[in-house]
């Protein structure tokens, strides 16, 4: 399921939770890679655990994606 930001009002982003499959699709990774990166403490959005399974708030995923952007060329810090 591709998650389109325009589908949700900004104040609802905290209530949308992605499954490992949904996160993997959004990040263009396999579910296995998601679990491997998590187990090694790699760089992924922070997750919460529901019923023993990880879930990611869409708002946290979007914030993490923003933090991964390269600086614009020519932009001054």
SEFISE-808209 format. One record per atom (N, C-alpha, C): x, z, y; residue number from 1; atom name; chain. Coordinates in steps of 0.02 Angstrom, whole numbers, plus 50000, padded with zeros to 5 digits. Atoms other than C-alpha are relative to their C-alpha. Example, Ala and Ser with C-alpha at 12.3 -4.5 7.8 and 13.67 -1.06 7.14 Angstrom:
<recs>
+-------+-------+-------+-----+------+-------+
|     X |     Z |     Y |   n | atom | chain |
+-------+-------+-------+-----+------+-------+
| 50045 | 50000 | 49941 |   1 |    N |     A |
| 50615 | 50390 | 49775 |   1 |   CA |     A |
| 50045 | 50000 | 50060 |   1 |    C |     A |
| 49958 | 49997 | 49941 |   2 |    N |     A |
| 50684 | 50357 | 49947 |   2 |   CA |     A |
| 49961 | 50037 | 50055 |   2 |    C |     A |
+-------+-------+-------+-----+------+-------+
</recs>
This chain:
<recs>
+-------+-------+-------+-----+------+-------+
|     X |     Z |     Y |   n | atom | chain |
+-------+-------+-------+-----+------+-------+
| 50042 | 50000 | 49941 |   1 |    N |     A |
| 50000 | 50000 | 50000 |   1 |   CA |     A |
| 50044 | 50000 | 50062 |   1 |    C |     A |
| 49964 | 50001 | 49937 |   2 |    N |     A |
| 50079 | 49946 | 50162 |   2 |   CA |     A |
| 49960 | 50038 | 50051 |   2 |    C |     A |
| 50034 | 49959 | 49951 |   3 |    N |     A |
| 50038 | 50069 | 50298 |   3 |   CA |     A |
| 50011 | 49971 | 50069 |   3 |    C |     A |
| 49998 | 50030 | 49934 |   4 |    N |     A |
| 49997 | 49989 | 50465 |   4 |   CA |     A |
| 49985 | 50054 | 50051 |   4 |    C |     A |
| 50007 | 49948 | 49949 |   5 |    N |     A |
| 50021 | 50105 | 50614 |   5 |   CA |     A |
| 49936 | 49991 | 50039 |   5 |    C |     A |
| 50060 | 50013 | 49960 |   6 |    N |     A |
| 49877 | 50021 | 50705 |   6 |   CA |     A |
| 49937 | 50024 | 49965 |   6 |    C |     A |
| 50058 | 49977 | 50038 |   7 |    N |     A |
| 49760 | 50081 | 50567 |   7 |   CA |     A |
| 49982 | 50072 | 50018 |   7 |    C |     A |
| 50009 | 49929 | 49989 |   8 |    N |     A |
| 49779 | 50262 | 50619 |   8 |   CA |     A |
| 50006 | 50018 | 50073 |   8 |    C |     A |
| 49993 | 49973 | 49932 |   9 |    N |     A |
| 49750 | 50352 | 50783 |   9 |   CA |     A |
| 50063 | 50044 | 49999 |   9 |    C |     A |
| 49938 | 49962 | 49997 |  10 |    N |     A |
| 49909 | 50437 | 50842 |  10 |   CA |     A |
| 49991 | 50072 | 49977 |  10 |    C |     A |
| 50009 | 49929 | 50019 |  11 |    N |     A |
| 49835 | 50611 | 50816 |  11 |   CA |     A |
| 49985 | 50009 | 49926 |  11 |    C |     A |
| 50013 | 49996 | 50072 |  12 |    N |     A |
| 49797 | 50570 | 50633 |  12 |   CA |     A |
| 50063 | 49990 | 49958 |  12 |    C |     A |
| 49939 | 50015 | 50039 |  13 |    N |     A |
| 49977 | 50529 | 50584 |  13 |   CA |     A |
| 50024 | 50059 | 49959 |  13 |    C |     A |
| 49979 | 49941 | 50037 |  14 |    N |     A |
| 50006 | 50708 | 50528 |  14 |   CA |     A |
| 49958 | 50011 | 49937 |  14 |    C |     A |
| 50043 | 49990 | 50058 |  15 |    N |     A |
| 49863 | 50697 | 50403 |  15 |   CA |     A |
| 50008 | 49947 | 49947 |  15 |    C |     A |
| 49988 | 50053 | 50048 |  16 |    N |     A |
| 49920 | 50538 | 50316 |  16 |   CA |     A |
| 50064 | 50017 | 49962 |  16 |    C |     A |
| 49943 | 49982 | 50042 |  17 |    N |     A |
| 50035 | 50576 | 50169 |  17 |   CA |     A |
| 50015 | 49943 | 49952 |  17 |    C |     A |
| 49979 | 50055 | 50044 |  18 |    N |     A |
| 50134 | 50444 | 50074 |  18 |   CA |     A |
| 50025 | 50027 | 49933 |  18 |    C |     A |
| 49974 | 49985 | 50066 |  19 |    N |     A |
| 50168 | 50451 | 49888 |  19 |   CA |     A |
| 50070 | 49969 | 49994 |  19 |    C |     A |
| 49935 | 50033 | 50011 |  20 |    N |     A |
| 50340 | 50405 | 49819 |  20 |   CA |     A |
| 49994 | 49923 | 49997 |  20 |    C |     A |
| 50010 | 50072 | 50005 |  21 |    N |     A |
| 50272 | 50231 | 49779 |  21 |   CA |     A |
| 49988 | 49969 | 50069 |  21 |    C |     A |
| 50014 | 50026 | 49933 |  22 |    N |     A |
| 50206 | 50207 | 49955 |  22 |   CA |     A |
| 50062 | 50002 | 50045 |  22 |    C |     A |
| 49938 | 49995 | 49961 |  23 |    N |     A |
| 50368 | 50268 | 50034 |  23 |   CA |     A |
| 50049 | 49946 | 49977 |  23 |    C |     A |
| 49955 | 50051 | 50026 |  24 |    N |     A |
| 50469 | 50154 | 49920 |  24 |   CA |     A |
| 49981 | 49931 | 50025 |  24 |    C |     A |
| 50023 | 50065 | 49975 |  25 |    N |     A |
| 50364 | 50005 | 49971 |  25 |   CA |     A |
| 50016 | 49993 | 50074 |  25 |    C |     A |
| 49987 | 50002 | 49928 |  26 |    N |     A |
| 50379 | 50048 | 50155 |  26 |   CA |     A |
| 50074 | 49990 | 50016 |  26 |    C |     A |
| 49929 | 50004 | 49988 |  27 |    N |     A |
| 50568 | 50066 | 50144 |  27 |   CA |     A |
| 50035 | 49944 | 49960 |  27 |    C |     A |
| 49974 | 50055 | 50040 |  28 |    N |     A |
| 50589 | 49917 | 50027 |  28 |   CA |     A |
| 50052 | 50025 | 49950 |  28 |    C |     A |
| 49957 | 49970 | 50052 |  29 |    N |     A |
| 50666 | 50025 | 49890 |  29 |   CA |     A |
| 49957 | 50007 | 49937 |  29 |    C |     A |
| 50037 | 49984 | 50060 |  30 |    N |     A |
| 50619 | 50062 | 49712 |  30 |   CA |     A |
| 49983 | 50075 | 50000 |  30 |    C |     A |
| 50017 | 49929 | 50006 |  31 |    N |     A |
| 50534 | 50227 | 49669 |  31 |   CA |     A |
| 50059 | 50038 | 49969 |  31 |    C |     A |
| 49942 | 49968 | 50032 |  32 |    N |     A |
| 50684 | 50266 | 49559 |  32 |   CA |     A |
| 50054 | 50015 | 50053 |  32 |    C |     A |
| 49951 | 49989 | 49947 |  33 |    N |     A |
| 50799 | 50245 | 49711 |  33 |   CA |     A |
| 49979 | 50058 | 50044 |  33 |    C |     A |
| 50025 | 49945 | 49959 |  34 |    N |     A |
| 50688 | 50363 | 49812 |  34 |   CA |     A |
| 50018 | 50067 | 49966 |  34 |    C |     A |
| 49985 | 49938 | 50035 |  35 |    N |     A |
| 50705 | 50498 | 49678 |  35 |   CA |     A |
| 50076 | 50013 | 49994 |  35 |    C |     A |
| 49927 | 49991 | 50004 |  36 |    N |     A |
| 50893 | 50466 | 49657 |  36 |   CA |     A |
| 50029 | 50024 | 50066 |  36 |    C |     A |
| 49974 | 49980 | 49934 |  37 |    N |     A |
| 50927 | 50480 | 49843 |  37 |   CA |     A |
| 49979 | 50072 | 50015 |  37 |    C |     A |
| 50023 | 49931 | 49990 |  38 |    N |     A |
| 50821 | 50638 | 49852 |  38 |   CA |     A |
| 50041 | 50050 | 49960 |  38 |    C |     A |
| 49965 | 49953 | 50043 |  39 |    N |     A |
| 50912 | 50719 | 49707 |  39 |   CA |     A |
| 50073 | 50010 | 50022 |  39 |    C |     A |
| 49931 | 49995 | 49975 |  40 |    N |     A |
| 51081 | 50684 | 49788 |  40 |   CA |     A |
| 50003 | 50027 | 50071 |  40 |    C |     A |
| 50001 | 49975 | 49932 |  41 |    N |     A |
| 51025 | 50752 | 49956 |  41 |   CA |     A |
| 50015 | 49946 | 50051 |  41 |    C |     A |
| 49987 | 50056 | 49955 |  42 |    N |     A |
| 51037 | 50580 | 50034 |  42 |   CA |     A |
| 49953 | 49998 | 50059 |  42 |    C |     A |
| 50038 | 50006 | 49938 |  43 |    N |     A |
| 50962 | 50523 | 50197 |  43 |   CA |     A |
| 49933 | 49966 | 49989 |  43 |    C |     A |
| 50069 | 50023 | 50004 |  44 |    N |     A |
| 50774 | 50506 | 50182 |  44 |   CA |     A |
| 49959 | 50043 | 50048 |  44 |    C |     A |
| 50042 | 49956 | 49961 |  45 |    N |     A |
| 50630 | 50571 | 50285 |  45 |   CA |     A |
| 49988 | 50065 | 49962 |  45 |    C |     A |
| 50014 | 49937 | 50034 |  46 |    N |     A |
| 50592 | 50753 | 50250 |  46 |   CA |     A |
| 49933 | 49996 | 49966 |  46 |    C |     A |
| 50060 | 50002 | 50042 |  47 |    N |     A |
| 50460 | 50781 | 50118 |  47 |   CA |     A |
| 49971 | 50070 | 49994 |  47 |    C |     A |
| 50031 | 49937 | 50019 |  48 |    N |     A |
| 50337 | 50916 | 50071 |  48 |   CA |     A |
| 49978 | 49993 | 49927 |  48 |    C |     A |
| 50018 | 50001 | 50071 |  49 |    N |     A |
| 50289 | 50963 | 49894 |  49 |   CA |     A |
| 49927 | 50022 | 49992 |  49 |    C |     A |
| 50070 | 49985 | 50017 |  50 |    N |     A |
| 50107 | 50956 | 49837 |  50 |   CA |     A |
| 49995 | 49996 | 49924 |  50 |    C |     A |
| 50009 | 50001 | 50073 |  51 |    N |     A |
| 50073 | 51004 | 49657 |  51 |   CA |     A |
| 50062 | 49979 | 49963 |  51 |    C |     A |
| 49937 | 50016 | 50032 |  52 |    N |     A |
| 50257 | 50986 | 49614 |  52 |   CA |     A |
| 50025 | 49930 | 50014 |  52 |    C |     A |
| 49980 | 50069 | 49984 |  53 |    N |     A |
| 50267 | 50809 | 49685 |  53 |   CA |     A |
| 50012 | 49992 | 50074 |  53 |    C |     A |
| 49985 | 50009 | 49929 |  54 |    N |     A |
| 50345 | 50753 | 49848 |  54 |   CA |     A |
| 49949 | 49954 | 50034 |  54 |    C |     A |
| 50042 | 50041 | 49957 |  55 |    N |     A |
| 50237 | 50682 | 49987 |  55 |   CA |     A |
| 50033 | 49999 | 50069 |  55 |    C |     A |
| 49969 | 50008 | 49934 |  56 |    N |     A |
| 50293 | 50618 | 50157 |  56 |   CA |     A |
| 49946 | 49989 | 50052 |  56 |    C |     A |
| 50047 | 50011 | 49945 |  57 |    N |     A |
| 50193 | 50637 | 50317 |  57 |   CA |     A |
| 50021 | 49935 | 50035 |  57 |    C |     A |
| 49987 | 50063 | 49966 |  58 |    N |     A |
| 50178 | 50468 | 50400 |  58 |   CA |     A |
| 50036 | 50012 | 50066 |  58 |    C |     A |
| 49967 | 49985 | 49936 |  59 |    N |     A |
| 50228 | 50547 | 50566 |  59 |   CA |     A |
| 50074 | 50015 | 49990 |  59 |    C |     A |
| 49929 | 49986 | 50013 |  60 |    N |     A |
| 50392 | 50611 | 50489 |  60 |   CA |     A |
| 50037 | 49936 | 49980 |  60 |    C |     A |
| 49968 | 50063 | 50021 |  61 |    N |     A |
| 50428 | 50441 | 50411 |  61 |   CA |     A |
| 50013 | 49956 | 50061 |  61 |    C |     A |
| 49992 | 50040 | 49939 |  62 |    N |     A |
| 50401 | 50353 | 50578 |  62 |   CA |     A |
| 50057 | 50028 | 50042 |  62 |    C |     A |
| 49946 | 49968 | 49961 |  63 |    N |     A |
| 50514 | 50479 | 50667 |  63 |   CA |     A |
| 50068 | 49986 | 49968 |  63 |    C |     A |
| 49938 | 50014 | 50035 |  64 |    N |     A |
| 50648 | 50455 | 50534 |  64 |   CA |     A |
| 50021 | 49927 | 50010 |  64 |    C |     A |
| 49985 | 50070 | 49990 |  65 |    N |     A |
| 50635 | 50266 | 50548 |  65 |   CA |     A |
| 50028 | 49988 | 50071 |  65 |    C |     A |
| 49975 | 50007 | 49931 |  66 |    N |     A |
| 50659 | 50279 | 50737 |  66 |   CA |     A |
| 50071 | 50026 | 50006 |  66 |    C |     A |
| 49933 | 49972 | 49997 |  67 |    N |     A |
| 50814 | 50386 | 50710 |  67 |   CA |     A |
| 50052 | 49955 | 49966 |  67 |    C |     A |
| 49955 | 50046 | 50036 |  68 |    N |     A |
| 50888 | 50248 | 50600 |  68 |   CA |     A |
| 50016 | 49937 | 50040 |  68 |    C |     A |
| 49988 | 50060 | 49960 |  69 |    N |     A |
| 50883 | 50115 | 50737 |  69 |   CA |     A |
| 50069 | 49999 | 50029 |  69 |    C |     A |
| 49935 | 50008 | 49968 |  70 |    N |     A |
| 51048 | 50048 | 50797 |  70 |   CA |     A |
| 49989 | 49999 | 50075 |  70 |    C |     A |
| 50006 | 50005 | 49927 |  71 |    N |     A |
| 51081 | 50064 | 50983 |  71 |   CA |     A |
| 49996 | 49926 | 50021 |  71 |    C |     A |
| 50004 | 50068 | 49974 |  72 |    N |     A |
| 51037 | 49910 | 51083 |  72 |   CA |     A |
| 50067 | 49979 | 50029 |  72 |    C |     A |
| 49936 | 50025 | 49973 |  73 |    N |     A |
| 51188 | 49803 | 51126 |  73 |   CA |     A |
| 49995 | 49999 | 50075 |  73 |    C |     A |
| 49998 | 49999 | 49928 |  74 |    N |     A |
| 51236 | 49828 | 51305 |  74 |   CA |     A |
| 49966 | 50061 | 50031 |  74 |    C |     A |
| 50033 | 49940 | 49974 |  75 |    N |     A |
| 51136 | 49989 | 51321 |  75 |   CA |     A |
| 50051 | 50054 | 50012 |  75 |    C |     A |
| 49954 | 49946 | 49985 |  76 |    N |     A |
| 51225 | 50132 | 51402 |  76 |   CA |     A |
| 49973 | 50065 | 49974 |  76 |    C |     A |
| 50024 | 49937 | 50029 |  77 |    N |     A |
| 51216 | 50302 | 51317 |  77 |   CA |     A |
| 49975 | 50049 | 50052 |  77 |    C |     A |
+-------+-------+-------+-----+------+-------+
</recs>
